[in-house]
Amino acid sequence: MLKKIKYFSLLGLLFFSITCFSQELDLNIINESKNNFITFMVENHTFDRDSLENLFDNTEILYGVLESISNPAERVIPWYEYKDIFLTDRRIELGVEFWINNYDLVSSISEEYGIAAEIIVSILGIETYYGRYTGNYSVLDSLYTLAFAYPPRSQFFLRELENFLLLTREEGIDPFLINGSYAGAMGNSQFISSSYRAYAVDGDGDGKRDLWKSWPDIISSICNYFLIHGWKKDAPILQRASFPDAIDVEIEGNSINLNHTIGSLIAKGFVFSSDLALDSPATSVVLNGEEGVEYWVGFNNFYVITRYNRSEKYAMAAYQLAEQIRYNFELTTNKQ
């Protein structure tokens, strides 16, 4: 059996100032790390060394990627500004339009997987504006940059680069032709490479998993991702709460894990209504809203949304956009 090279140990060799991207990179260290990664791919996945060397000879470090990943919107702006990015009249209008135009497809896949149709549409609206914007970064260059020039998360992106190369080989895709987000998310569902390999579904039965052009594949893959991560059909997502007494909780410093129960949050002083059992897992969400502090209680399905993007602000936006789309859809079509 081939000895597996632990390329993750190379992280200590990488040096890059994450606060000053104009600093010159040490290309010798990057090349050493790259060559060890190539050896890993050759010995563990039977890639051709010359082909990989040629591949990486035609990649480049993207400084814009390094700047973007250090300042994601989820961390740098408060909730009342973050939500205004997604909860717009136009995004809601286009969500209703997409749902109407794809009603039979969305309905059938929603029923098959048990995922609420409005959540499907909302995710598409947030991720790619219903297929209009899927990203302009070269996924190969982005992952190359983050794997070899961004030490804080190099281990993660080395795995993603590994999965990307495996994905392109498995699906017969030219790695140079794939564009996506600065973090390497691809297609209308914006799956990273490992998620694409693990959760993408051939929804139209043509033998391929196409997350760019096949809406059956795209919608089925989103639903499959949610289902595998524990989505419960018709279960609640969030509940608005109040907190009459002073609360010692850091605003927008929430845990997205279900580290409370309904009973423990009630005991802590949160006031909300729920039909779930007192021992049901839950989490508190405290955000800075336009009119002051907002208190929410998130349930299992809220946690599942954060598996798609590990941010409570993202999950809140997805939930509230879904609610608005559903409300307007029902007004427009009288389907309730």
C-alpha positions in Angstrom: 0.0 0.0 0.0 1.3 3.4 -0.9 2.5 5.5 2.0 0.2 8.5 2.5 2.1 11.7 2.6 0.8 14.1 5.2 0.9 17.3 3.3 -0.9 19.1 6.2 2.4 19.2 8.1 3.7 21.6 5.5 1.5 24.3 6.8 4.3 25.4 9.1 6.5 26.2 6.1 4.1 28.7 4.7 4.6 32.4 5.6 2.3 35.2 4.5 1.1 38.3 6.2 -2.7 38.2 6.2 -2.9 41.9 7.0 -0.7 43.1 4.2 -1.4 41.3 0.9 1.1 43.5 -1.0 3.9 41.7 0.8 6.0 39.6 -1.6 5.3 35.9 -1.2 8.1 33.4 -0.6 7.8 31.5 -3.8 10.4 28.9 -2.8 8.3 27.9 0.2 5.1 27.8 -2.0 6.8 25.7 -4.6 8.1 23.3 -2.0 4.6 22.9 -0.6 3.1 22.6 -4.1 5.6 19.8 -5.1 4.8 17.9 -1.9 1.1 18.2 -2.7 1.7 16.9 -6.2 3.6 13.9 -4.7 0.6 13.3 -2.4 -1.8 13.3 -5.4 0.4 11.0 -7.5 0.9 8.4 -4.7 -2.6 8.5 -3.3 -4.8 9.2 -6.3 -2.7 8.0 -9.2 -2.5 11.4 -10.9 0.2 11.9 -13.5 3.0 14.1 -12.1 3.8 15.9 -15.4 0.2 16.7 -15.9 -0.2 18.2 -12.4 3.0 20.1 -12.7 1.8 21.6 -16.0 -1.5 22.4 -14.4 0.0 24.3 -11.5 2.5 26.1 -13.9 -0.6 27.8 -15.3 -2.1 28.9 -12.0 -1.6 32.2 -10.2 -1.9 33.7 -6.8 -5.1 35.9 -6.6 -4.5 38.7 -4.1 -8.2 39.7 -4.3 -9.1 36.2 -3.0 -6.8 36.8 0.0 -8.4 40.1 0.8 -12.0 38.8 0.4 -11.5 35.8 2.7 -10.1 37.9 5.4 -13.1 40.3 5.4 -16.3 38.2 4.8 -19.6 40.2 5.1 -20.9 37.9 7.8 -18.2 39.1 10.2 -17.6 42.7 9.3 -21.1 44.2 9.1 -24.0 44.1 11.7 -27.2 42.2 11.1 -29.3 45.2 10.2 -26.9 46.0 7.3 -26.3 42.4 6.3 -30.0 41.5 5.9 -30.5 44.5 3.6 -28.1 42.9 1.1 -30.5 39.9 0.6 -34.0 41.1 1.8 -34.7 43.3 -1.2 -37.9 43.8 -3.1 -36.2 42.7 -6.3 -34.8 39.5 -4.9 -38.2 38.6 -3.4 -39.9 39.4 -6.7 -37.4 37.3 -8.7 -37.8 34.4 -6.2 -41.6 34.4 -6.7 -41.0 34.5 -10.5 -38.6 31.6 -10.3 -41.0 29.5 -8.2 -43.9 30.1 -10.5 -41.8 29.4 -13.6 -40.5 26.1 -12.1 -43.5 25.2 -10.0 -43.8 21.6 -11.0 -40.1 20.9 -10.6 -39.7 22.7 -7.3 -42.9 21.1 -5.9 -42.0 17.5 -6.9 -38.4 17.7 -5.6 -39.6 19.5 -2.4 -42.1 16.7 -1.8 -39.5 13.9 -2.5 -37.0 15.3 -0.1 -39.3 16.9 2.5 -37.6 20.3 2.1 -39.8 23.4 2.2 -40.1 24.9 -1.4 -39.5 28.4 -0.1 -36.2 27.4 1.5 -35.1 25.9 -1.8 -35.9 29.1 -3.7 -34.4 31.3 -1.0 -31.1 29.4 -1.1 -30.9 29.9 -4.8 -31.7 33.6 -4.4 -29.0 34.2 -1.8 -26.3 32.0 -3.5 -26.6 33.0 -7.1 -29.5 35.4 -7.5 -31.5 32.5 -9.1 -28.7 31.4 -11.4 -27.7 34.9 -12.5 -24.3 35.2 -10.7 -22.3 32.1 -10.1 -18.9 33.7 -9.6 -16.1 35.0 -11.8 -13.1 33.7 -10.0 -11.1 30.8 -11.5 -11.8 28.0 -8.9 -8.4 26.4 -9.7 -6.6 29.7 -9.0 -8.7 30.5 -5.9 -8.0 27.1 -4.3 -4.4 27.3 -5.3 -4.1 30.7 -3.6 -5.9 29.6 -0.4 -4.1 26.3 -0.2 -0.6 27.6 -0.5 -0.8 31.3 0.5 -3.3 31.5 3.3 -2.0 29.8 6.4 -5.0 30.3 8.7 -7.1 27.9 6.6 -4.5 26.1 4.4 -5.4 22.7 5.7 -9.0 23.1 4.7 -8.2 24.4 1.3 -5.6 21.8 0.6 -8.4 19.3 1.1 -10.6 21.3 -1.2 -8.0 21.5 -3.9 -7.6 17.7 -3.6 -11.3 17.3 -3.9 -11.5 19.7 -6.8 -8.9 17.7 -8.8 -10.7 14.5 -8.1 -14.1 16.1 -9.0 -12.8 17.3 -12.4 -11.4 13.9 -13.2 -14.6 12.1 -12.1 -16.9 14.4 -13.9 -14.8 14.9 -17.0 -14.6 18.7 -16.5 -11.7 21.0 -17.6 -10.4 22.5 -14.4 -9.4 25.7 -16.2 -13.0 26.4 -17.3 -14.6 26.4 -13.9 -15.4 29.7 -12.3 -17.0 30.3 -8.9 -16.7 32.3 -5.7 -13.5 33.5 -4.2 -13.6 30.5 -1.8 -14.1 28.0 -4.6 -17.8 27.5 -4.5 -19.3 26.4 -7.8 -22.5 26.3 -9.8 -26.0 27.5 -9.0 -26.0 25.8 -5.7 -22.5 27.1 -4.8 -21.1 23.8 -3.6 -17.4 23.6 -2.6 -15.6 20.7 -4.2 -16.0 18.3 -1.2 -19.7 19.0 -1.0 -20.1 18.6 -4.8 -18.6 15.1 -4.6 -20.5 14.1 -1.5 -24.0 15.6 -2.0 -24.6 16.5 -5.6 -27.3 14.4 -7.2 -28.2 13.4 -10.8 -31.7 14.7 -10.6 -32.5 14.4 -14.3 -31.1 10.9 -14.7 -28.7 11.7 -17.6 -25.7 10.2 -15.8 -24.1 13.5 -14.9 -24.3 15.8 -11.9 -24.5 19.2 -13.5 -24.8 22.1 -11.0 -24.6 24.8 -13.7 -27.3 24.0 -16.3 -29.5 21.2 -15.0 -32.2 22.6 -12.6 -33.3 19.1 -11.6 -29.7 18.3 -10.6 -29.3 21.7 -8.8 -32.5 21.6 -6.8 -32.1 17.9 -5.9 -28.6 18.5 -4.8 -29.6 21.4 -2.5 -32.3 19.2 -1.0 -30.0 16.2 -0.6 -27.5 18.4 1.2 -30.2 19.6 3.7 -31.7 16.1 4.1 -28.3 14.5 4.9 -27.6 17.3 7.4 -30.7 16.5 9.3 -33.6 18.6 8.0 -36.9 17.6 9.5 -40.0 18.0 7.3 -42.5 20.7 8.4 -40.4 21.4 11.6 -39.9 25.0 12.7 -36.8 26.9 11.9 -36.9 30.0 14.1 -39.1 31.7 16.6 -38.9 35.4 17.6 -38.4 35.8 21.3 -38.3 38.6 23.9 -36.1 39.0 27.0 -37.8 41.3 29.5 -34.8 41.4 31.8 -31.2 42.5 31.0 -29.3 39.7 29.2 -25.6 39.1 29.4 -25.2 37.8 25.9 -22.8 39.2 23.4 -24.6 40.7 20.4 -23.7 39.0 17.2 -21.4 36.6 19.0 -23.7 33.7 18.8 -23.0 30.0 18.7 -24.6 28.2 15.8 -24.6 24.9 17.6 -27.7 23.6 19.4 -26.1 23.9 22.8 -29.3 24.7 24.6 -32.8 23.2 24.9 -36.1 24.9 24.8 -36.4 24.4 28.5 -33.0 25.8 29.3 -33.7 28.9 27.3 -37.0 29.5 29.0 -35.2 29.1 32.3 -32.6 31.6 31.2 -35.4 34.1 30.6 -36.2 33.9 26.9 -39.9 34.3 26.3 -41.3 32.5 23.2 -43.8 30.0 22.1 -43.1 26.5 20.8 -45.0 23.2 20.4 -41.8 21.3 20.7 -40.8 19.3 23.8 -38.9 21.1 26.5 -35.8 18.9 25.9 -35.7 19.7 22.2 -32.3 21.1 21.1 -32.2 24.9 20.5 -29.9 27.8 20.3 -30.2 31.5 21.1 -29.6 34.1 18.4 -29.1 37.7 19.5 -28.6 40.2 16.8 -28.2 44.0 16.4 -31.4 45.1 14.5 -32.4 48.4 13.2 -34.7 49.1 16.2 -32.4 47.6 18.8 -31.5 44.1 20.0 -33.4 41.2 18.4 -33.8 37.9 20.3 -34.5 34.7 18.4 -34.6 31.0 19.2 -33.3 28.6 16.5 -34.3 25.0 16.2 -32.9 22.0 14.4 -33.7 23.2 10.9 -32.0 26.6 11.7 -28.9 24.6 12.5 -29.2 22.7 9.3 -29.2 26.0 7.3 -26.0 26.9 9.0 -24.4 23.8 7.6 -24.8 25.4 4.2 -23.0 28.5 5.4 -21.7 28.6 8.9 -23.1 31.9 9.9 -26.2 32.7 12.0 -26.7 35.9 9.8 -26.7 33.8 6.7 -29.3 31.4 8.2 -31.4 34.3 9.4 -31.3 35.9 5.9 -32.3 32.6 4.3 -35.2 32.1 6.6 -36.6 35.7 6.3 -36.1 35.7 2.6 -38.0 32.4 2.3 -40.8 33.7 4.4 -41.2 36.8 2.3 -41.0 34.8 -1.0 -43.7 32.3 0.3 -46.0 35.1 1.4 -45.7 36.9 -1.9 -46.0 33.7 -3.9 -49.2 32.8 -2.1 -50.6 36.3 -2.7 -49.8 36.0 -6.4 -51.0 32.5 -7.0 -53.5 31.9 -4.3 -51.7 28.6 -3.5 -51.7 28.1 0.3 
